[in-house]
Amino acid sequence: MSKFTNKKILVVDDNDVVRDSAQVVLEGLGFDVTTVSNGQAAIEQCRISSFDIVLMDVDMPAMSGSEACRQIVSQRTCHCVILMTGRNQADDLTETSGAFALIDKPFRVDDLLAKINGCLQRAA
């Protein structure tokens, strides 16, 4: 049994390949994974279900990941948000959005696991 069994993670990305790849990797590690393709859907999912972690893309149409993160954090509907970006983003994005961390895409699994473990330790 994985230490991530019974841990729920929401993956939010408008790119199907990134979203599906993250789902496969995270489920392989034992997470219970839900996926959505935009920030508004993420906010709605967090209202109806509790997640240990939200892994969210920054650059999405209609609502940015950082704006969705701010709303999710203000609602206290998730323990921790990790933002993902394919662009060079300023480190202060985590402060302005309320996210726990920022990870570059494409990410390495060990880098993602380090961020996830940090989130889970903070929430404990």
MMTF fields as JSON, N, C-alpha, C and O atoms, coordinates in Angstrom:
{
  "mmtfVersion": "1.0.0",
  "mmtfProducer": "UNKNOWN",
  "numBonds": 495,
  "numAtoms": 496,
  "numGroups": 124,
  "numChains": 1,
  "numModels": 1,
  "chainsPerModel": [1],
  "groupsPerChain": [124],
  "chainIdList": ["A"],
  "bondAtomList": [4, 2, 8, 6, 12, 10, 16, 14, 20, 18, 24, 22, 28, 26, 32, 30, 36, 34, 40, 38, 44, 42, 48, 46, 52, 50, 56, 54, 60, 58, 64, 62, 68, 66, 72, 70, 76, 74, 80, 78, 84, 82, 88, 86, 92, 90, 96, 94, 100, 98, 104, 102, 108, 106, 112, 110, 116, 114, 120, 118, 124, 122, 128, 126, 132, 130, 136, 134, 140, 138, 144, 142, 148, 146, 152, 150, 156, 154, 160, 158, 164, 162, 168, 166, 172, 170, 176, 174, 180, 178, 184, 182, 188, 186, 192, 190, 196, 194, 200, 198, 204, 202, 208, 206, 212, 210, 216, 214, 220, 218, 224, 222, 228, 226, 232, 230, 236, 234, 240, 238, 244, 242, 248, 246, 252, 250, 256, 254, 260, 258, 264, 262, 268, 266, 272, 270, 276, 274, 280, 278, 284, 282, 288, 286, 292, 290, 296, 294, 300, 298, 304, 302, 308, 306, 312, 310, 316, 314, 320, 318, 324, 322, 328, 326, 332, 330, 336, 334, 340, 338, 344, 342, 348, 346, 352, 350, 356, 354, 360, 358, 364, 362, 368, 366, 372, 370, 376, 374, 380, 378, 384, 382, 388, 386, 392, 390, 396, 394, 400, 398, 404, 402, 408, 406, 412, 410, 416, 414, 420, 418, 424, 422, 428, 426, 432, 430, 436, 434, 440, 438, 444, 442, 448, 446, 452, 450, 456, 454, 460, 458, 464, 462, 468, 466, 472, 470, 476, 474, 480, 478, 484, 482, 488, 486, 492, 490],
  "bondOrderList": [1, 1, 1, 1, 1, 1, 1, 1, 1, 1, 1, 1, 1, 1, 1, 1, 1, 1, 1, 1, 1, 1, 1, 1, 1, 1, 1, 1, 1, 1, 1, 1, 1, 1, 1, 1, 1, 1, 1, 1, 1, 1, 1, 1, 1, 1, 1, 1, 1, 1, 1, 1, 1, 1, 1, 1, 1, 1, 1, 1, 1, 1, 1, 1, 1, 1, 1, 1, 1, 1, 1, 1, 1, 1, 1, 1, 1, 1, 1, 1, 1, 1, 1, 1, 1, 1, 1, 1, 1, 1, 1, 1, 1, 1, 1, 1, 1, 1, 1, 1, 1, 1, 1, 1, 1, 1, 1, 1, 1, 1, 1, 1, 1, 1, 1, 1, 1, 1, 1, 1, 1, 1, 1],
  "groupList": [{"groupName": "MET", "atomNameList": ["N", "CA", "C", "O"], "elementList": ["N", "C", "C", "O"], "formalChargeList": [0, 0, 0, 0], "bondAtomList": [1, 0, 2, 1, 3, 2], "bondOrderList": [1, 1, 2], "singleLetterCode": "M", "chemCompType": "L-PEPTIDE LINKING"}, {"groupName": "SER", "atomNameList": ["N", "CA", "C", "O"], "elementList": ["N", "C", "C", "O"], "formalChargeList": [0, 0, 0, 0], "bondAtomList": [1, 0, 2, 1, 3, 2], "bondOrderList": [1, 1, 2], "singleLetterCode": "S", "chemCompType": "L-PEPTIDE LINKING"}, {"groupName": "LYS", "atomNameList": ["N", "CA", "C", "O"], "elementList": ["N", "C", "C", "O"], "formalChargeList": [0, 0, 0, 0], "bondAtomList": [1, 0, 2, 1, 3, 2], "bondOrderList": [1, 1, 2], "singleLetterCode": "K", "chemCompType": "L-PEPTIDE LINKING"}, {"groupName": "PHE", "atomNameList": ["N", "CA", "C", "O"], "elementList": ["N", "C", "C", "O"], "formalChargeList": [0, 0, 0, 0], "bondAtomList": [1, 0, 2, 1, 3, 2], "bondOrderList": [1, 1, 2], "singleLetterCode": "F", "chemCompType": "L-PEPTIDE LINKING"}, {"groupName": "THR", "atomNameList": ["N", "CA", "C", "O"], "elementList": ["N", "C", "C", "O"], "formalChargeList": [0, 0, 0, 0], "bondAtomList": [1, 0, 2, 1, 3, 2], "bondOrderList": [1, 1, 2], "singleLetterCode": "T", "chemCompType": "L-PEPTIDE LINKING"}, {"groupName": "ASN", "atomNameList": ["N", "CA", "C", "O"], "elementList": ["N", "C", "C", "O"], "formalChargeList": [0, 0, 0, 0], "bondAtomList": [1, 0, 2, 1, 3, 2], "bondOrderList": [1, 1, 2], "singleLetterCode": "N", "chemCompType": "L-PEPTIDE LINKING"}, {"groupName": "ILE", "atomNameList": ["N", "CA", "C", "O"], "elementList": ["N", "C", "C", "O"], "formalChargeList": [0, 0, 0, 0], "bondAtomList": [1, 0, 2, 1, 3, 2], "bondOrderList": [1, 1, 2], "singleLetterCode": "I", "chemCompType": "L-PEPTIDE LINKING"}, {"groupName": "LEU", "atomNameList": ["N", "CA", "C", "O"], "elementList": ["N", "C", "C", "O"], "formalChargeList": [0, 0, 0, 0], "bondAtomList": [1, 0, 2, 1, 3, 2], "bondOrderList": [1, 1, 2], "singleLetterCode": "L", "chemCompType": "L-PEPTIDE LINKING"}, {"groupName": "VAL", "atomNameList": ["N", "CA", "C", "O"], "elementList": ["N", "C", "C", "O"], "formalChargeList": [0, 0, 0, 0], "bondAtomList": [1, 0, 2, 1, 3, 2], "bondOrderList": [1, 1, 2], "singleLetterCode": "V", "chemCompType": "L-PEPTIDE LINKING"}, {"groupName": "ASP", "atomNameList": ["N", "CA", "C", "O"], "elementList": ["N", "C", "C", "O"], "formalChargeList": [0, 0, 0, 0], "bondAtomList": [1, 0, 2, 1, 3, 2], "bondOrderList": [1, 1, 2], "singleLetterCode": "D", "chemCompType": "L-PEPTIDE LINKING"}, {"groupName": "ARG", "atomNameList": ["N", "CA", "C", "O"], "elementList": ["N", "C", "C", "O"], "formalChargeList": [0, 0, 0, 0], "bondAtomList": [1, 0, 2, 1, 3, 2], "bondOrderList": [1, 1, 2], "singleLetterCode": "R", "chemCompType": "L-PEPTIDE LINKING"}, {"groupName": "ALA", "atomNameList": ["N", "CA", "C", "O"], "elementList": ["N", "C", "C", "O"], "formalChargeList": [0, 0, 0, 0], "bondAtomList": [1, 0, 2, 1, 3, 2], "bondOrderList": [1, 1, 2], "singleLetterCode": "A", "chemCompType": "L-PEPTIDE LINKING"}, {"groupName": "GLN", "atomNameList": ["N", "CA", "C", "O"], "elementList": ["N", "C", "C", "O"], "formalChargeList": [0, 0, 0, 0], "bondAtomList": [1, 0, 2, 1, 3, 2], "bondOrderList": [1, 1, 2], "singleLetterCode": "Q", "chemCompType": "L-PEPTIDE LINKING"}, {"groupName": "GLU", "atomNameList": ["N", "CA", "C", "O"], "elementList": ["N", "C", "C", "O"], "formalChargeList": [0, 0, 0, 0], "bondAtomList": [1, 0, 2, 1, 3, 2], "bondOrderList": [1, 1, 2], "singleLetterCode": "E", "chemCompType": "L-PEPTIDE LINKING"}, {"groupName": "GLY", "atomNameList": ["N", "CA", "C", "O"], "elementList": ["N", "C", "C", "O"], "formalChargeList": [0, 0, 0, 0], "bondAtomList": [1, 0, 2, 1, 3, 2], "bondOrderList": [1, 1, 2], "singleLetterCode": "G", "chemCompType": "PEPTIDE LINKING"}, {"groupName": "CYS", "atomNameList": ["N", "CA", "C", "O"], "elementList": ["N", "C", "C", "O"], "formalChargeList": [0, 0, 0, 0], "bondAtomList": [1, 0, 2, 1, 3, 2], "bondOrderList": [1, 1, 2], "singleLetterCode": "C", "chemCompType": "L-PEPTIDE LINKING"}, {"groupName": "PRO", "atomNameList": ["N", "CA", "C", "O"], "elementList": ["N", "C", "C", "O"], "formalChargeList": [0, 0, 0, 0], "bondAtomList": [1, 0, 2, 1, 3, 2], "bondOrderList": [1, 1, 2], "singleLetterCode": "P", "chemCompType": "L-PEPTIDE LINKING"}, {"groupName": "HIS", "atomNameList": ["N", "CA", "C", "O"], "elementList": ["N", "C", "C", "O"], "formalChargeList": [0, 0, 0, 0], "bondAtomList": [1, 0, 2, 1, 3, 2], "bondOrderList": [1, 1, 2], "singleLetterCode": "H", "chemCompType": "L-PEPTIDE LINKING"}],
  "groupTypeList": [0, 1, 2, 3, 4, 5, 2, 2, 6, 7, 8, 8, 9, 9, 5, 9, 8, 8, 10, 9, 1, 11, 12, 8, 8, 7, 13, 14, 7, 14, 3, 9, 8, 4, 4, 8, 1, 5, 14, 12, 11, 11, 6, 13, 12, 15, 10, 6, 1, 1, 3, 9, 6, 8, 7, 0, 9, 8, 9, 0, 16, 11, 0, 1, 14, 1, 13, 11, 15, 10, 12, 6, 8, 1, 12, 10, 4, 15, 17, 15, 8, 6, 7, 0, 4, 14, 10, 5, 12, 11, 9, 9, 7, 4, 13, 4, 1, 14, 11, 3, 11, 7, 6, 9, 2, 16, 3, 10, 8, 9, 9, 7, 7, 11, 2, 6, 5, 14, 15, 7, 12, 10, 11, 11],
  "groupIdList": [1, 2, 3, 4, 5, 6, 7, 8, 9, 10, 11, 12, 13, 14, 15, 16, 17, 18, 19, 20, 21, 22, 23, 24, 25, 26, 27, 28, 29, 30, 31, 32, 33, 34, 35, 36, 37, 38, 39, 40, 41, 42, 43, 44, 45, 46, 47, 48, 49, 50, 51, 52, 53, 54, 55, 56, 57, 58, 59, 60, 61, 62, 63, 64, 65, 66, 67, 68, 69, 70, 71, 72, 73, 74, 75, 76, 77, 78, 79, 80, 81, 82, 83, 84, 85, 86, 87, 88, 89, 90, 91, 92, 93, 94, 95, 96, 97, 98, 99, 100, 101, 102, 103, 104, 105, 106, 107, 108, 109, 110, 111, 112, 113, 114, 115, 116, 117, 118, 119, 120, 121, 122, 123, 124],
  "secStructList": [7, 7, 6, 6, 6, 6, 7, 3, 3, 3, 3, 3, 7, 1, 7, 2, 2, 2, 2, 2, 2, 2, 2, 2, 2, 2, 2, 2, 6, 6, 7, 3, 3, 3, 3, 3, 1, 1, 2, 2, 2, 2, 2, 2, 2, 2, 2, 2, 1, 7, 3, 3, 3, 3, 3, 3, 3, 1, 7, 7, 1, 1, 1, 7, 2, 2, 2, 2, 2, 2, 2, 2, 2, 2, 2, 6, 7, 3, 3, 3, 3, 3, 3, 3, 3, 1, 1, 7, 7, 7, 6, 6, 2, 2, 2, 2, 2, 6, 7, 1, 3, 3, 3, 3, 1, 1, 7, 7, 2, 2, 2, 2, 2, 2, 2, 2, 2, 2, 2, 2, 2, 2, 2, 7],
  "xCoordList": [0.841, 0.0, 0.89, 1.873, 0.539, 1.296, 0.963, -0.141, 1.936, 1.661, 0.678, 0.176, 0.4, -0.532, -1.943, -2.847, -2.138, -3.468, -4.397, -4.02, -5.583, -6.592, -6.291, -6.992, -5.28, -5.0, -5.643, -5.455, -6.399, -7.119, -6.414, -6.033, -6.251, -5.593, -6.443, -6.969, -6.56, -7.285, -6.252, -5.451, -6.266, -5.356, -6.147, -7.175, -5.645, -6.335, -5.398, -4.389, -5.733, -4.924, -5.784, -6.538, -5.674, -6.446, -5.826, -6.452, -4.615, -3.941, -4.238, -3.835, -4.952, -5.356, -4.171, -4.239, -3.079, -1.913, -1.288, -0.969, -1.117, -0.54, -1.452, -0.995, -2.734, -3.714, -3.742, -3.688, -3.828, -3.9, -2.602, -2.626, -1.468, -0.17, -0.015, 0.428, -0.377, -0.297, -1.208, -0.839, -2.385, -3.318, -2.708, -2.775, -2.12, -1.529, -0.399, -0.331, 0.478, 1.604, 1.099, 1.547, 0.171, -0.315, -1.126, -1.017, -1.93, -2.666, -1.697, -1.914, -0.635, 0.393, 1.072, 1.581, 1.081, 1.667, 0.664, 1.021, -0.595, -1.608, -2.642, -3.555, -2.517, -3.478, -4.839, -4.94, -5.873, -7.221, -7.273, -7.293, -7.296, -7.143, -8.447, -9.138, -8.769, -9.87, -9.231, -8.275, -9.749, -9.201, -10.302, -11.448, -9.924, -10.792, -9.918, -8.695, -10.557, -9.793, -9.734, -9.162, -10.319, -10.256, -10.431, -10.839, -10.113, -10.144, -11.518, -11.669, -12.527, -13.894, -14.354, -14.977, -14.041, -14.397, -13.65, -14.185, -12.416, -11.643, -12.317, -12.44, -12.753, -13.433, -14.696, -14.97, -15.458, -16.687, -16.377, -17.064, -15.354, -14.989, -14.593, -14.935, -13.863, -13.43, -14.597, -14.509, -15.671, -16.86, -17.616, -18.229, -17.569, -18.358, -17.555, -18.131, -16.239, -15.399, -14.144, -13.675, -13.616, -12.407, -11.184, -11.181, -10.15, -8.907, -7.739, -7.704, -6.791, -5.57, -4.686, -4.047, -4.667, -3.809, -4.532, -5.247, -4.337, -4.752, -3.476, -2.667, -3.308, -2.177, -2.743, -3.475, -2.402, -3.1, -2.164, -1.178, -2.497, -1.784, -2.051, -3.146, -1.049, -1.205, -1.924, -2.866, -1.477, -1.994, -3.134, -2.918, -4.36, -5.545, -6.483, -6.484, -7.287, -8.235, -9.349, -9.621, -9.964, -11.105, -10.702, -10.944, -10.095, -9.653, -8.267, -8.053, -7.339, -5.972, -5.951, -6.813, -4.953, -4.779, -4.5, -4.912, -3.794, -3.5, -4.776, -4.921, -5.707, -6.988, -7.831, -8.416, -7.889, -8.628, -8.014, -8.733, -6.694, -5.995, -6.398, -6.696, -6.409, -6.797, -8.189, -8.415, -9.121, -10.485, -10.557, -11.25, -9.838, -9.836, -9.205, -9.725, -8.091, -7.419, -8.312, -8.389, -8.982, -9.844, -11.05, -11.564, -11.498, -12.632, -12.204, -13.041, -10.901, -10.344, -10.945, -11.288, -11.062, -11.656, -10.605, -10.945, -9.349, -8.264, -7.103, -6.894, -6.355, -5.211, -4.068, -3.387, -3.855, -2.639, -2.789, -3.343, -2.295, -2.309, -0.869, -0.069, -0.557, 0.72, 0.409, -0.346, 0.992, 0.804, 1.852, 2.998, 1.452, 2.366, 2.439, 1.437, 3.613, 3.744, 4.761, 5.777, 4.463, 5.385, 6.207, 7.087, 5.917, 6.635, 7.505, 7.361, 8.385, 9.211, 8.352, 8.08, 7.93, 7.079, 7.883, 8.81, 7.525, 8.184, 7.852, 6.737, 8.816, 8.607, 7.529, 6.93, 7.275, 6.258, 4.847, 3.887, 4.706, 3.385, 2.78, 1.567, 3.6, 3.063, 2.524, 1.492, 3.202, 2.734, 1.442, 0.514, 1.378, 0.202, -1.017, -2.148, -0.806, -1.939, -2.332, -3.449, -1.427, -1.683, -1.28, -1.556, -0.624, -0.199, 0.944, 1.696, 1.059, 2.156, 3.464, 4.514, 3.392, 4.605, 4.288, 3.133, 5.345, 5.276, 6.242, 7.387, 5.794, 6.657, 6.63, 5.581, 7.78, 7.883, 7.436, 7.694, 6.757, 6.39, 7.367, 7.783, 7.744, 7.392, 8.141, 9.305, 7.452, 8.068, 8.617, 8.145, 9.617, 10.144, 9.339, 8.958, 9.085, 8.261, 8.872, 8.14, 10.196, 10.8, 10.648, 10.513, 10.668, 10.43, 8.989, 8.736, 8.055, 6.649, 6.428, 5.714, 7.034, 6.881, 7.432, 6.868, 8.525, 9.077, 8.081, 7.901, 7.428, 6.419, 5.204, 4.683, 4.766, 3.614, 3.903, 3.073, 5.075, 5.426, 5.472, 5.052, 5.985, 6.002, 4.598, 4.341, 3.685, 2.282, 1.67, 1.039, 1.862, 1.249, 1.816, 1.087, 3.105, 3.706, 3.148, 2.907, 2.942, 2.384, 0.95, 0.544, 0.197, -1.208, -1.383, -2.434, -0.329, -0.42, -0.48, -0.557],
  "yCoordList": [-1.178, 0.0, 1.246, 1.319, 2.203, 3.444, 4.418, 4.404, 5.262, 6.29, 7.333, 8.155, 7.3, 8.251, 7.684, 8.379, 6.423, 5.836, 6.673, 7.092, 6.906, 7.725, 9.22, 10.005, 9.627, 11.049, 11.448, 10.793, 12.529, 12.982, 14.175, 15.124, 14.103, 15.184, 15.565, 14.705, 16.856, 17.392, 17.943, 18.804, 17.45, 17.926, 18.824, 18.422, 20.059, 21.06, 21.542, 22.189, 21.225, 21.679, 21.639, 20.689, 22.674, 22.708, 21.835, 21.604, 21.352, 20.479, 19.025, 18.545, 18.33, 16.945, 16.034, 15.189, 16.2, 15.327, 15.507, 14.524, 16.742, 17.009, 16.461, 15.791, 16.747, 16.31, 14.778, 14.219, 14.116, 12.653, 12.018, 11.021, 12.595, 12.065, 12.196, 11.259, 13.356, 13.561, 12.573, 12.031, 12.34, 11.395, 9.995, 9.347, 9.529, 8.191, 8.07, 7.092, 9.066, 9.045, 9.052, 8.253, 9.95, 10.096, 8.89, 8.475, 8.33, 7.108, 5.957, 5.125, 5.906, 4.882, 4.979, 3.986, 6.179, 6.395, 6.14, 6.169, 5.889, 5.562, 6.641, 6.429, 7.793, 8.875, 8.56, 7.839, 9.106, 9.133, 10.44, 11.522, 10.348, 11.515, 11.884, 11.029, 13.172, 13.757, 14.778, 15.451, 14.899, 15.882, 16.794, 16.38, 18.05, 19.019, 19.858, 19.867, 20.568, 21.269, 22.778, 23.451, 23.34, 24.797, 25.221, 24.433, 26.481, 27.012, 27.027, 26.702, 27.4, 27.444, 26.051, 25.886, 25.051, 23.672, 23.229, 22.463, 23.707, 23.377, 23.945, 23.257, 25.192, 25.831, 25.05, 24.803, 24.667, 23.896, 22.543, 22.127, 21.849, 20.539, 20.663, 19.814, 21.735, 21.946, 22.3, 22.111, 22.802, 23.086, 21.808, 21.708, 20.829, 19.614, 18.453, 17.479, 18.556, 17.478, 18.062, 19.129, 17.368, 17.818, 17.166, 15.965, 17.962, 17.455, 17.777, 18.824, 16.859, 17.109, 18.099, 18.968, 17.945, 18.785, 19.106, 18.27, 20.334, 20.71, 21.022, 21.846, 20.362, 20.587, 21.32, 20.732, 22.628, 23.478, 24.232, 24.832, 24.186, 24.96, 26.443, 26.828, 27.267, 28.716, 29.309, 30.086, 28.94, 29.558, 28.753, 27.759, 29.204, 28.569, 29.652, 30.765, 29.336, 30.332, 30.606, 29.788, 31.73, 32.18, 32.592, 33.733, 31.696, 32.023, 31.434, 30.24, 32.264, 31.776, 30.848, 30.914, 29.995, 29.113, 29.874, 29.453, 31.005, 31.784, 32.401, 32.479, 32.84, 33.378, 32.265, 32.455, 31.111, 29.978, 29.566, 29.232, 29.591, 29.261, 30.217, 29.782, 31.51, 32.503, 32.192, 32.27, 31.839, 31.552, 30.275, 30.226, 29.246, 27.976, 28.166, 27.667, 28.884, 29.128, 29.951, 29.667, 30.961, 31.803, 31.033, 31.349, 30.028, 29.204, 28.114, 27.482, 27.9, 26.844, 25.481, 24.701, 25.216, 23.951, 22.916, 21.828, 23.251, 22.343, 22.625, 23.768, 21.604, 21.786, 22.544, 23.338, 22.302, 22.816, 22.89, 21.981, 23.974, 24.126, 24.232, 25.001, 23.443, 23.538, 24.02, 23.381, 25.143, 25.673, 25.097, 24.887, 24.84, 24.357, 25.403, 26.038, 25.581, 26.522, 26.038, 25.432, 26.318, 26.032, 27.259, 27.201, 28.36, 29.619, 29.951, 29.379, 30.869, 31.359, 32.304, 33.424, 31.888, 32.711, 33.216, 32.553, 34.366, 34.931, 34.107, 33.604, 33.974, 33.214, 33.816, 33.112, 35.123, 35.745, 35.334, 35.703, 34.575, 34.081, 33.225, 33.25, 32.477, 31.659, 32.551, 32.24, 33.645, 34.565, 35.266, 35.367, 35.749, 36.508, 35.622, 36.097, 34.343, 33.443, 32.652, 32.141, 32.547, 31.731, 30.278, 29.445, 29.968, 28.591, 28.195, 29.042, 26.905, 26.376, 26.43, 26.761, 26.099, 26.003, 26.178, 26.128, 26.384, 26.509, 25.497, 25.408, 24.731, 23.75, 23.984, 24.283, 23.848, 24.042, 22.804, 21.675, 23.036, 21.944, 21.983, 23.071, 20.868, 19.531, 19.276, 19.647, 18.636, 18.4, 16.979, 16.066, 16.831, 15.5, 14.953, 15.697, 13.662, 13.041, 13.259, 13.521, 13.157, 13.343, 14.78, 15.003, 15.764, 17.155, 17.344, 18.005, 16.752, 16.839, 16.165, 16.698, 15.003, 14.301, 15.116, 15.094, 15.828, 16.677, 17.764, 18.046, 18.381, 19.416, 18.804, 19.376, 17.656, 16.974, 16.615, 16.853, 16.044, 15.706, 16.945, 16.902, 18.049, 19.295, 19.759, 20.209, 19.648, 20.011, 19.151, 19.664, 17.842, 16.925, 17.118, 16.993, 17.42, 17.677, 18.952, 19.019, 19.964, 21.22, 21.025, 21.627, 20.181, 19.963, 19.079, 19.08, 18.324, 17.368, 18.049, 17.376],
  "zCoordList": [0.0, 0.0, 0.0, 0.738, -0.82, -0.97, 0.16, 0.704, 0.503, 1.515, 0.99, 1.755, -0.324, -0.922, -1.061, -1.524, -0.662, -0.704, 0.174, 1.269, -0.305, 0.37, 0.314, 0.953, -0.425, -0.63, -1.958, -2.983, -1.909, -3.104, -3.727, -3.042, -5.037, -5.758, -6.975, -7.68, -7.196, -8.346, -9.317, -8.953, -10.553, -11.593, -12.535, -13.079, -12.722, -13.531, -14.625, -14.346, -15.873, -17.004, -18.254, -18.463, -19.089, -20.32, -21.409, -22.443, -21.192, -22.146, -21.778, -20.718, -22.675, -22.412, -22.127, -21.234, -22.882, -22.729, -21.344, -20.674, -20.922, -19.6, -18.511, -17.585, -18.628, -17.623, -17.522, -16.426, -18.67, -18.673, -18.187, -17.465, -18.584, -18.143, -16.636, -15.971, -16.096, -14.647, -13.929, -12.888, -14.477, -13.86, -13.785, -12.741, -14.877, -14.912, -13.883, -13.139, -13.85, -12.911, -11.47, -10.648, -11.166, -9.792, -9.334, -8.18, -10.213, -9.849, -9.622, -8.741, -10.41, -10.215, -8.863, -8.342, -8.295, -6.966, -5.844, -4.666, -6.215, -5.223, -4.949, -4.15, -5.595, -5.377, -5.983, -6.975, -5.378, -5.936, -6.738, -6.151, -8.074, -8.937, -9.631, -10.184, -9.59, -10.355, -11.286, -10.903, -12.504, -13.442, -13.962, -14.138, -14.205, -14.872, -15.789, -15.656, -16.728, -17.764, -17.616, -18.474, -16.531, -16.39, -14.935, -14.082, -14.68, -13.325, -12.703, -11.525, -13.474, -12.938, -12.513, -11.464, -13.338, -12.983, -11.726, -10.925, -11.55, -10.347, -9.11, -8.097, -9.185, -8.06, -7.701, -6.526, -8.72, -8.489, -7.862, -6.93, -8.356, -7.807, -6.345, -5.522, -6.031, -4.641, -3.729, -2.516, -4.285, -3.472, -3.127, -2.064, -4.033, -3.814, -3.229, -2.745, -3.275, -2.769, -2.129, -2.525, -1.156, -0.481, -1.118, -1.387, -1.355, -1.935, -1.015, -0.369, -0.97, -0.218, -0.976, -0.383, -2.3, -3.149, -4.444, -4.997, -4.922, -6.273, -7.041, -6.614, -8.166, -9.067, -10.273, -11.069, -10.417, -11.378, -12.309, -11.88, -13.595, -14.606, -14.378, -13.968, -14.645, -14.5, -15.702, -15.547, -16.905, -18.133, -18.732, -19.426, -18.451, -19.011, -19.51, -18.983, -20.526, -21.032, -20.021, -19.143, -20.155, -19.342, -17.933, -17.54, -17.165, -15.808, -15.6, -15.812, -15.19, -14.965, -13.753, -12.877, -13.733, -12.597, -11.313, -10.232, -11.432, -10.224, -9.65, -8.43, -10.509, -10.024, -9.394, -8.328, -10.051, -9.49, -8.151, -7.21, -8.074, -6.837, -5.722, -4.61, -6.01, -5.0, -4.443, -3.236, -5.342, -4.896, -4.061, -3.045, -4.496, -3.769, -2.389, -1.391, -2.336, -1.058, -0.13, 1.066, -0.668, 0.171, 0.707, 1.779, -0.034, 0.409, 1.385, 2.031, 1.486, 2.35, 2.019, 2.907, 0.719, 0.277, -0.117, -0.583, 0.067, -0.285, 0.65, 1.055, 0.993, 1.886, 1.221, 1.871, -0.07, -0.691, -2.214, -2.832, -2.812, -4.272, -4.766, -4.234, -5.795, -6.485, -7.895, -8.627, -8.266, -9.617, -10.551, -10.156, -11.802, -12.843, -13.944, -14.272, -14.508, -15.605, -16.63, -16.289, -17.884, -18.972, -19.33, -20.189, -18.671, -18.916, -17.708, -16.627, -17.926, -16.834, -15.998, -16.429, -14.844, -13.986, -12.798, -12.332, -12.33, -11.155, -9.915, -9.776, -9.027, -7.802, -6.912, -6.099, -7.06, -6.204, -6.597, -5.92, -7.683, -8.083, -6.976, -6.77, -6.272, -5.18, -4.066, -3.47, -3.784, -2.736, -3.14, -2.338, -4.374, -4.799, -5.012, -4.912, -5.304, -5.546, -4.303, -4.219, -3.344, -2.167, -2.341, -1.478, -3.463, -3.723, -2.801, -2.319, -2.568, -1.761, -2.545, -1.994, -3.848, -4.649, -6.124, -6.549, -6.886, -8.343, -8.922, -8.479, -9.907, -10.553, -12.056, -12.627, -12.69, -14.134, -14.884, -14.465, -16.011, -16.928, -18.094, -18.49, -18.649, -18.137, -16.834, -16.687, -15.892, -14.591, -14.52, -15.198, -13.683, -13.39, -12.221, -11.318, -12.241, -11.207, -9.827, -8.873, -9.697, -8.374, -7.875, -6.672, -8.793, -8.394, -7.915, -6.907, -8.655, -8.261, -6.907, -6.057, -6.705, -5.432, -4.261, -3.167, -4.488, -3.432, -3.049, -1.865, -4.043, -3.767, -3.06, -2.102, -3.533, -2.929, -1.475, -0.598, -1.219, 0.16, 1.05, 2.206, 0.505, 1.265, 1.612, 2.729, 0.643, 0.875, 1.974, 2.897, 1.867, 2.818, 4.215, 5.199, 4.317, 5.632, 6.242, 7.447, 5.402, 5.901, 6.407, 7.401, 5.711, 6.068, 7.3, 7.941, 7.615, 8.748, 10.098, 11.125]
}
